[in-house]
Amino acid sequence: MPKLVRLYIRQSLIGFALSALFVGLLFAFNVANLWHLVSHSPSGWLAGVLLFMFNGIVFSGVQFGIAVMSMGRDDDDDHGRRRPYVAPRMAEALAPIPVRADEPRMRRR
């Protein structure tokens, strides 16, 4: 199995485990009277499953994004500078050149 697929499956499992923890805490602390709504409704189990699944999708996507973005290498040579370094000899060659405008600008109406 390719490494990227293994990484995706692992991060998805971590995301769904976090979703289970999150939904469990929501039910345990009875946030917005959620446990009462789920336990006293005939289709409350469906709401609980959907809450788990949709949070699992979100958490696994975020988990995979964090994992992929943390894999990057720092290939920059600028060491945090915003503009690229220009050698002093090159600064003269890159000096702005004044240009005359013989024609007047058109006026907007």
C-alpha distance (Angstrom), angle and dihedral (degrees) to the residues before:
residue distance angle dihedral
M1 . . .
P2 3.84 . .
K3 3.77 117.8 .
L4 3.80 92.8 -119.4
V5 3.81 92.2 55.5
R6 3.82 91.0 48.6
L7 3.81 89.1 49.2
Y8 3.80 91.5 50.3
I9 3.81 93.7 48.5
R10 3.80 92.3 47.1
Q11 3.80 93.2 48.8
S12 3.81 91.2 45.8
L13 3.79 90.9 53.2
I14 3.80 90.0 49.1
G15 3.81 89.7 49.4
F16 3.80 93.0 51.0
A17 3.81 90.5 46.9
L18 3.80 88.6 53.3
S19 3.80 88.5 48.5
A20 3.80 91.1 53.1
L21 3.79 89.8 49.9
F22 3.80 91.7 47.5
V23 3.81 94.9 48.3
G24 3.80 90.2 44.4
L25 3.79 90.3 53.6
L26 3.80 90.8 47.0
F27 3.80 89.7 54.0
A28 3.81 94.1 41.4
F29 3.80 94.3 52.2
N30 3.81 90.8 38.7
V31 3.80 92.8 -132.1
A32 3.81 110.4 -162.7
N33 3.82 87.8 -4.4
L34 3.81 87.5 -71.8
W35 3.80 97.1 149.2
H36 3.79 91.4 53.5
L37 3.81 91.3 49.7
V38 3.80 93.3 49.1
S39 3.81 96.7 42.5
H40 3.82 97.6 44.7
S41 3.79 99.1 44.1
P42 3.81 122.8 84.2
S43 3.81 91.3 -133.2
G44 3.78 95.3 35.7
W45 3.79 92.3 113.4
L46 3.81 88.3 62.9
A47 3.80 90.5 54.3
G48 3.80 90.1 50.5
V49 3.80 92.8 49.1
L50 3.79 92.2 47.5
L51 3.79 91.1 47.7
F52 3.80 89.3 52.3
M53 3.82 94.3 45.3
F54 3.80 97.4 46.9
N55 3.79 93.1 44.9
G56 3.80 88.0 46.8
I57 3.79 91.2 54.9
V58 3.79 91.6 49.8
F59 3.80 95.7 43.6
S60 3.81 93.9 46.1
G61 3.81 91.2 49.3
V62 3.78 91.5 50.7
Q63 3.79 91.3 44.9
F64 3.81 91.6 51.5
G65 3.81 91.3 46.6
I66 3.77 91.5 52.3
A67 3.80 91.1 47.9
V68 3.80 93.8 49.7
M69 3.80 94.9 44.8
S70 3.79 92.3 49.1
M71 3.81 90.3 55.7
G72 3.82 93.1 68.9
R73 3.75 122.7 115.1
D74 3.78 124.9 -135.7
D75 3.79 103.2 -119.3
D76 3.79 95.0 161.2
D77 3.77 118.3 117.4
D78 3.78 95.5 -168.7
H79 3.84 94.8 86.3
G80 3.79 93.3 -142.1
R81 3.79 99.5 -43.5
R82 3.76 115.6 140.3
R83 3.81 98.1 -146.1
P84 3.77 125.6 45.0
Y85 3.77 115.9 -104.3
V86 3.81 113.6 -100.1
A87 3.78 117.2 -161.2
P88 3.83 114.7 -125.8
R89 3.83 91.3 -113.0
M90 3.78 90.6 53.7
A91 3.81 91.8 48.9
E92 3.80 90.3 68.7
A93 3.79 91.4 50.2
L94 3.80 90.4 49.9
A95 3.82 95.7 50.0
P96 3.81 114.6 130.0
I97 3.80 116.2 -100.7
P98 3.82 117.2 -139.9
V99 3.81 113.7 -127.5
R100 3.83 124.1 -163.8
A101 3.75 119.0 -134.3
D102 3.82 108.4 -147.8
E103 3.77 96.0 178.5
P104 3.80 118.5 71.3
R105 3.76 117.1 -121.4
M106 3.75 118.6 -100.2
R107 3.78 115.1 -106.2
R108 3.76 119.4 -124.9
R109 3.77 116.1 -126.5
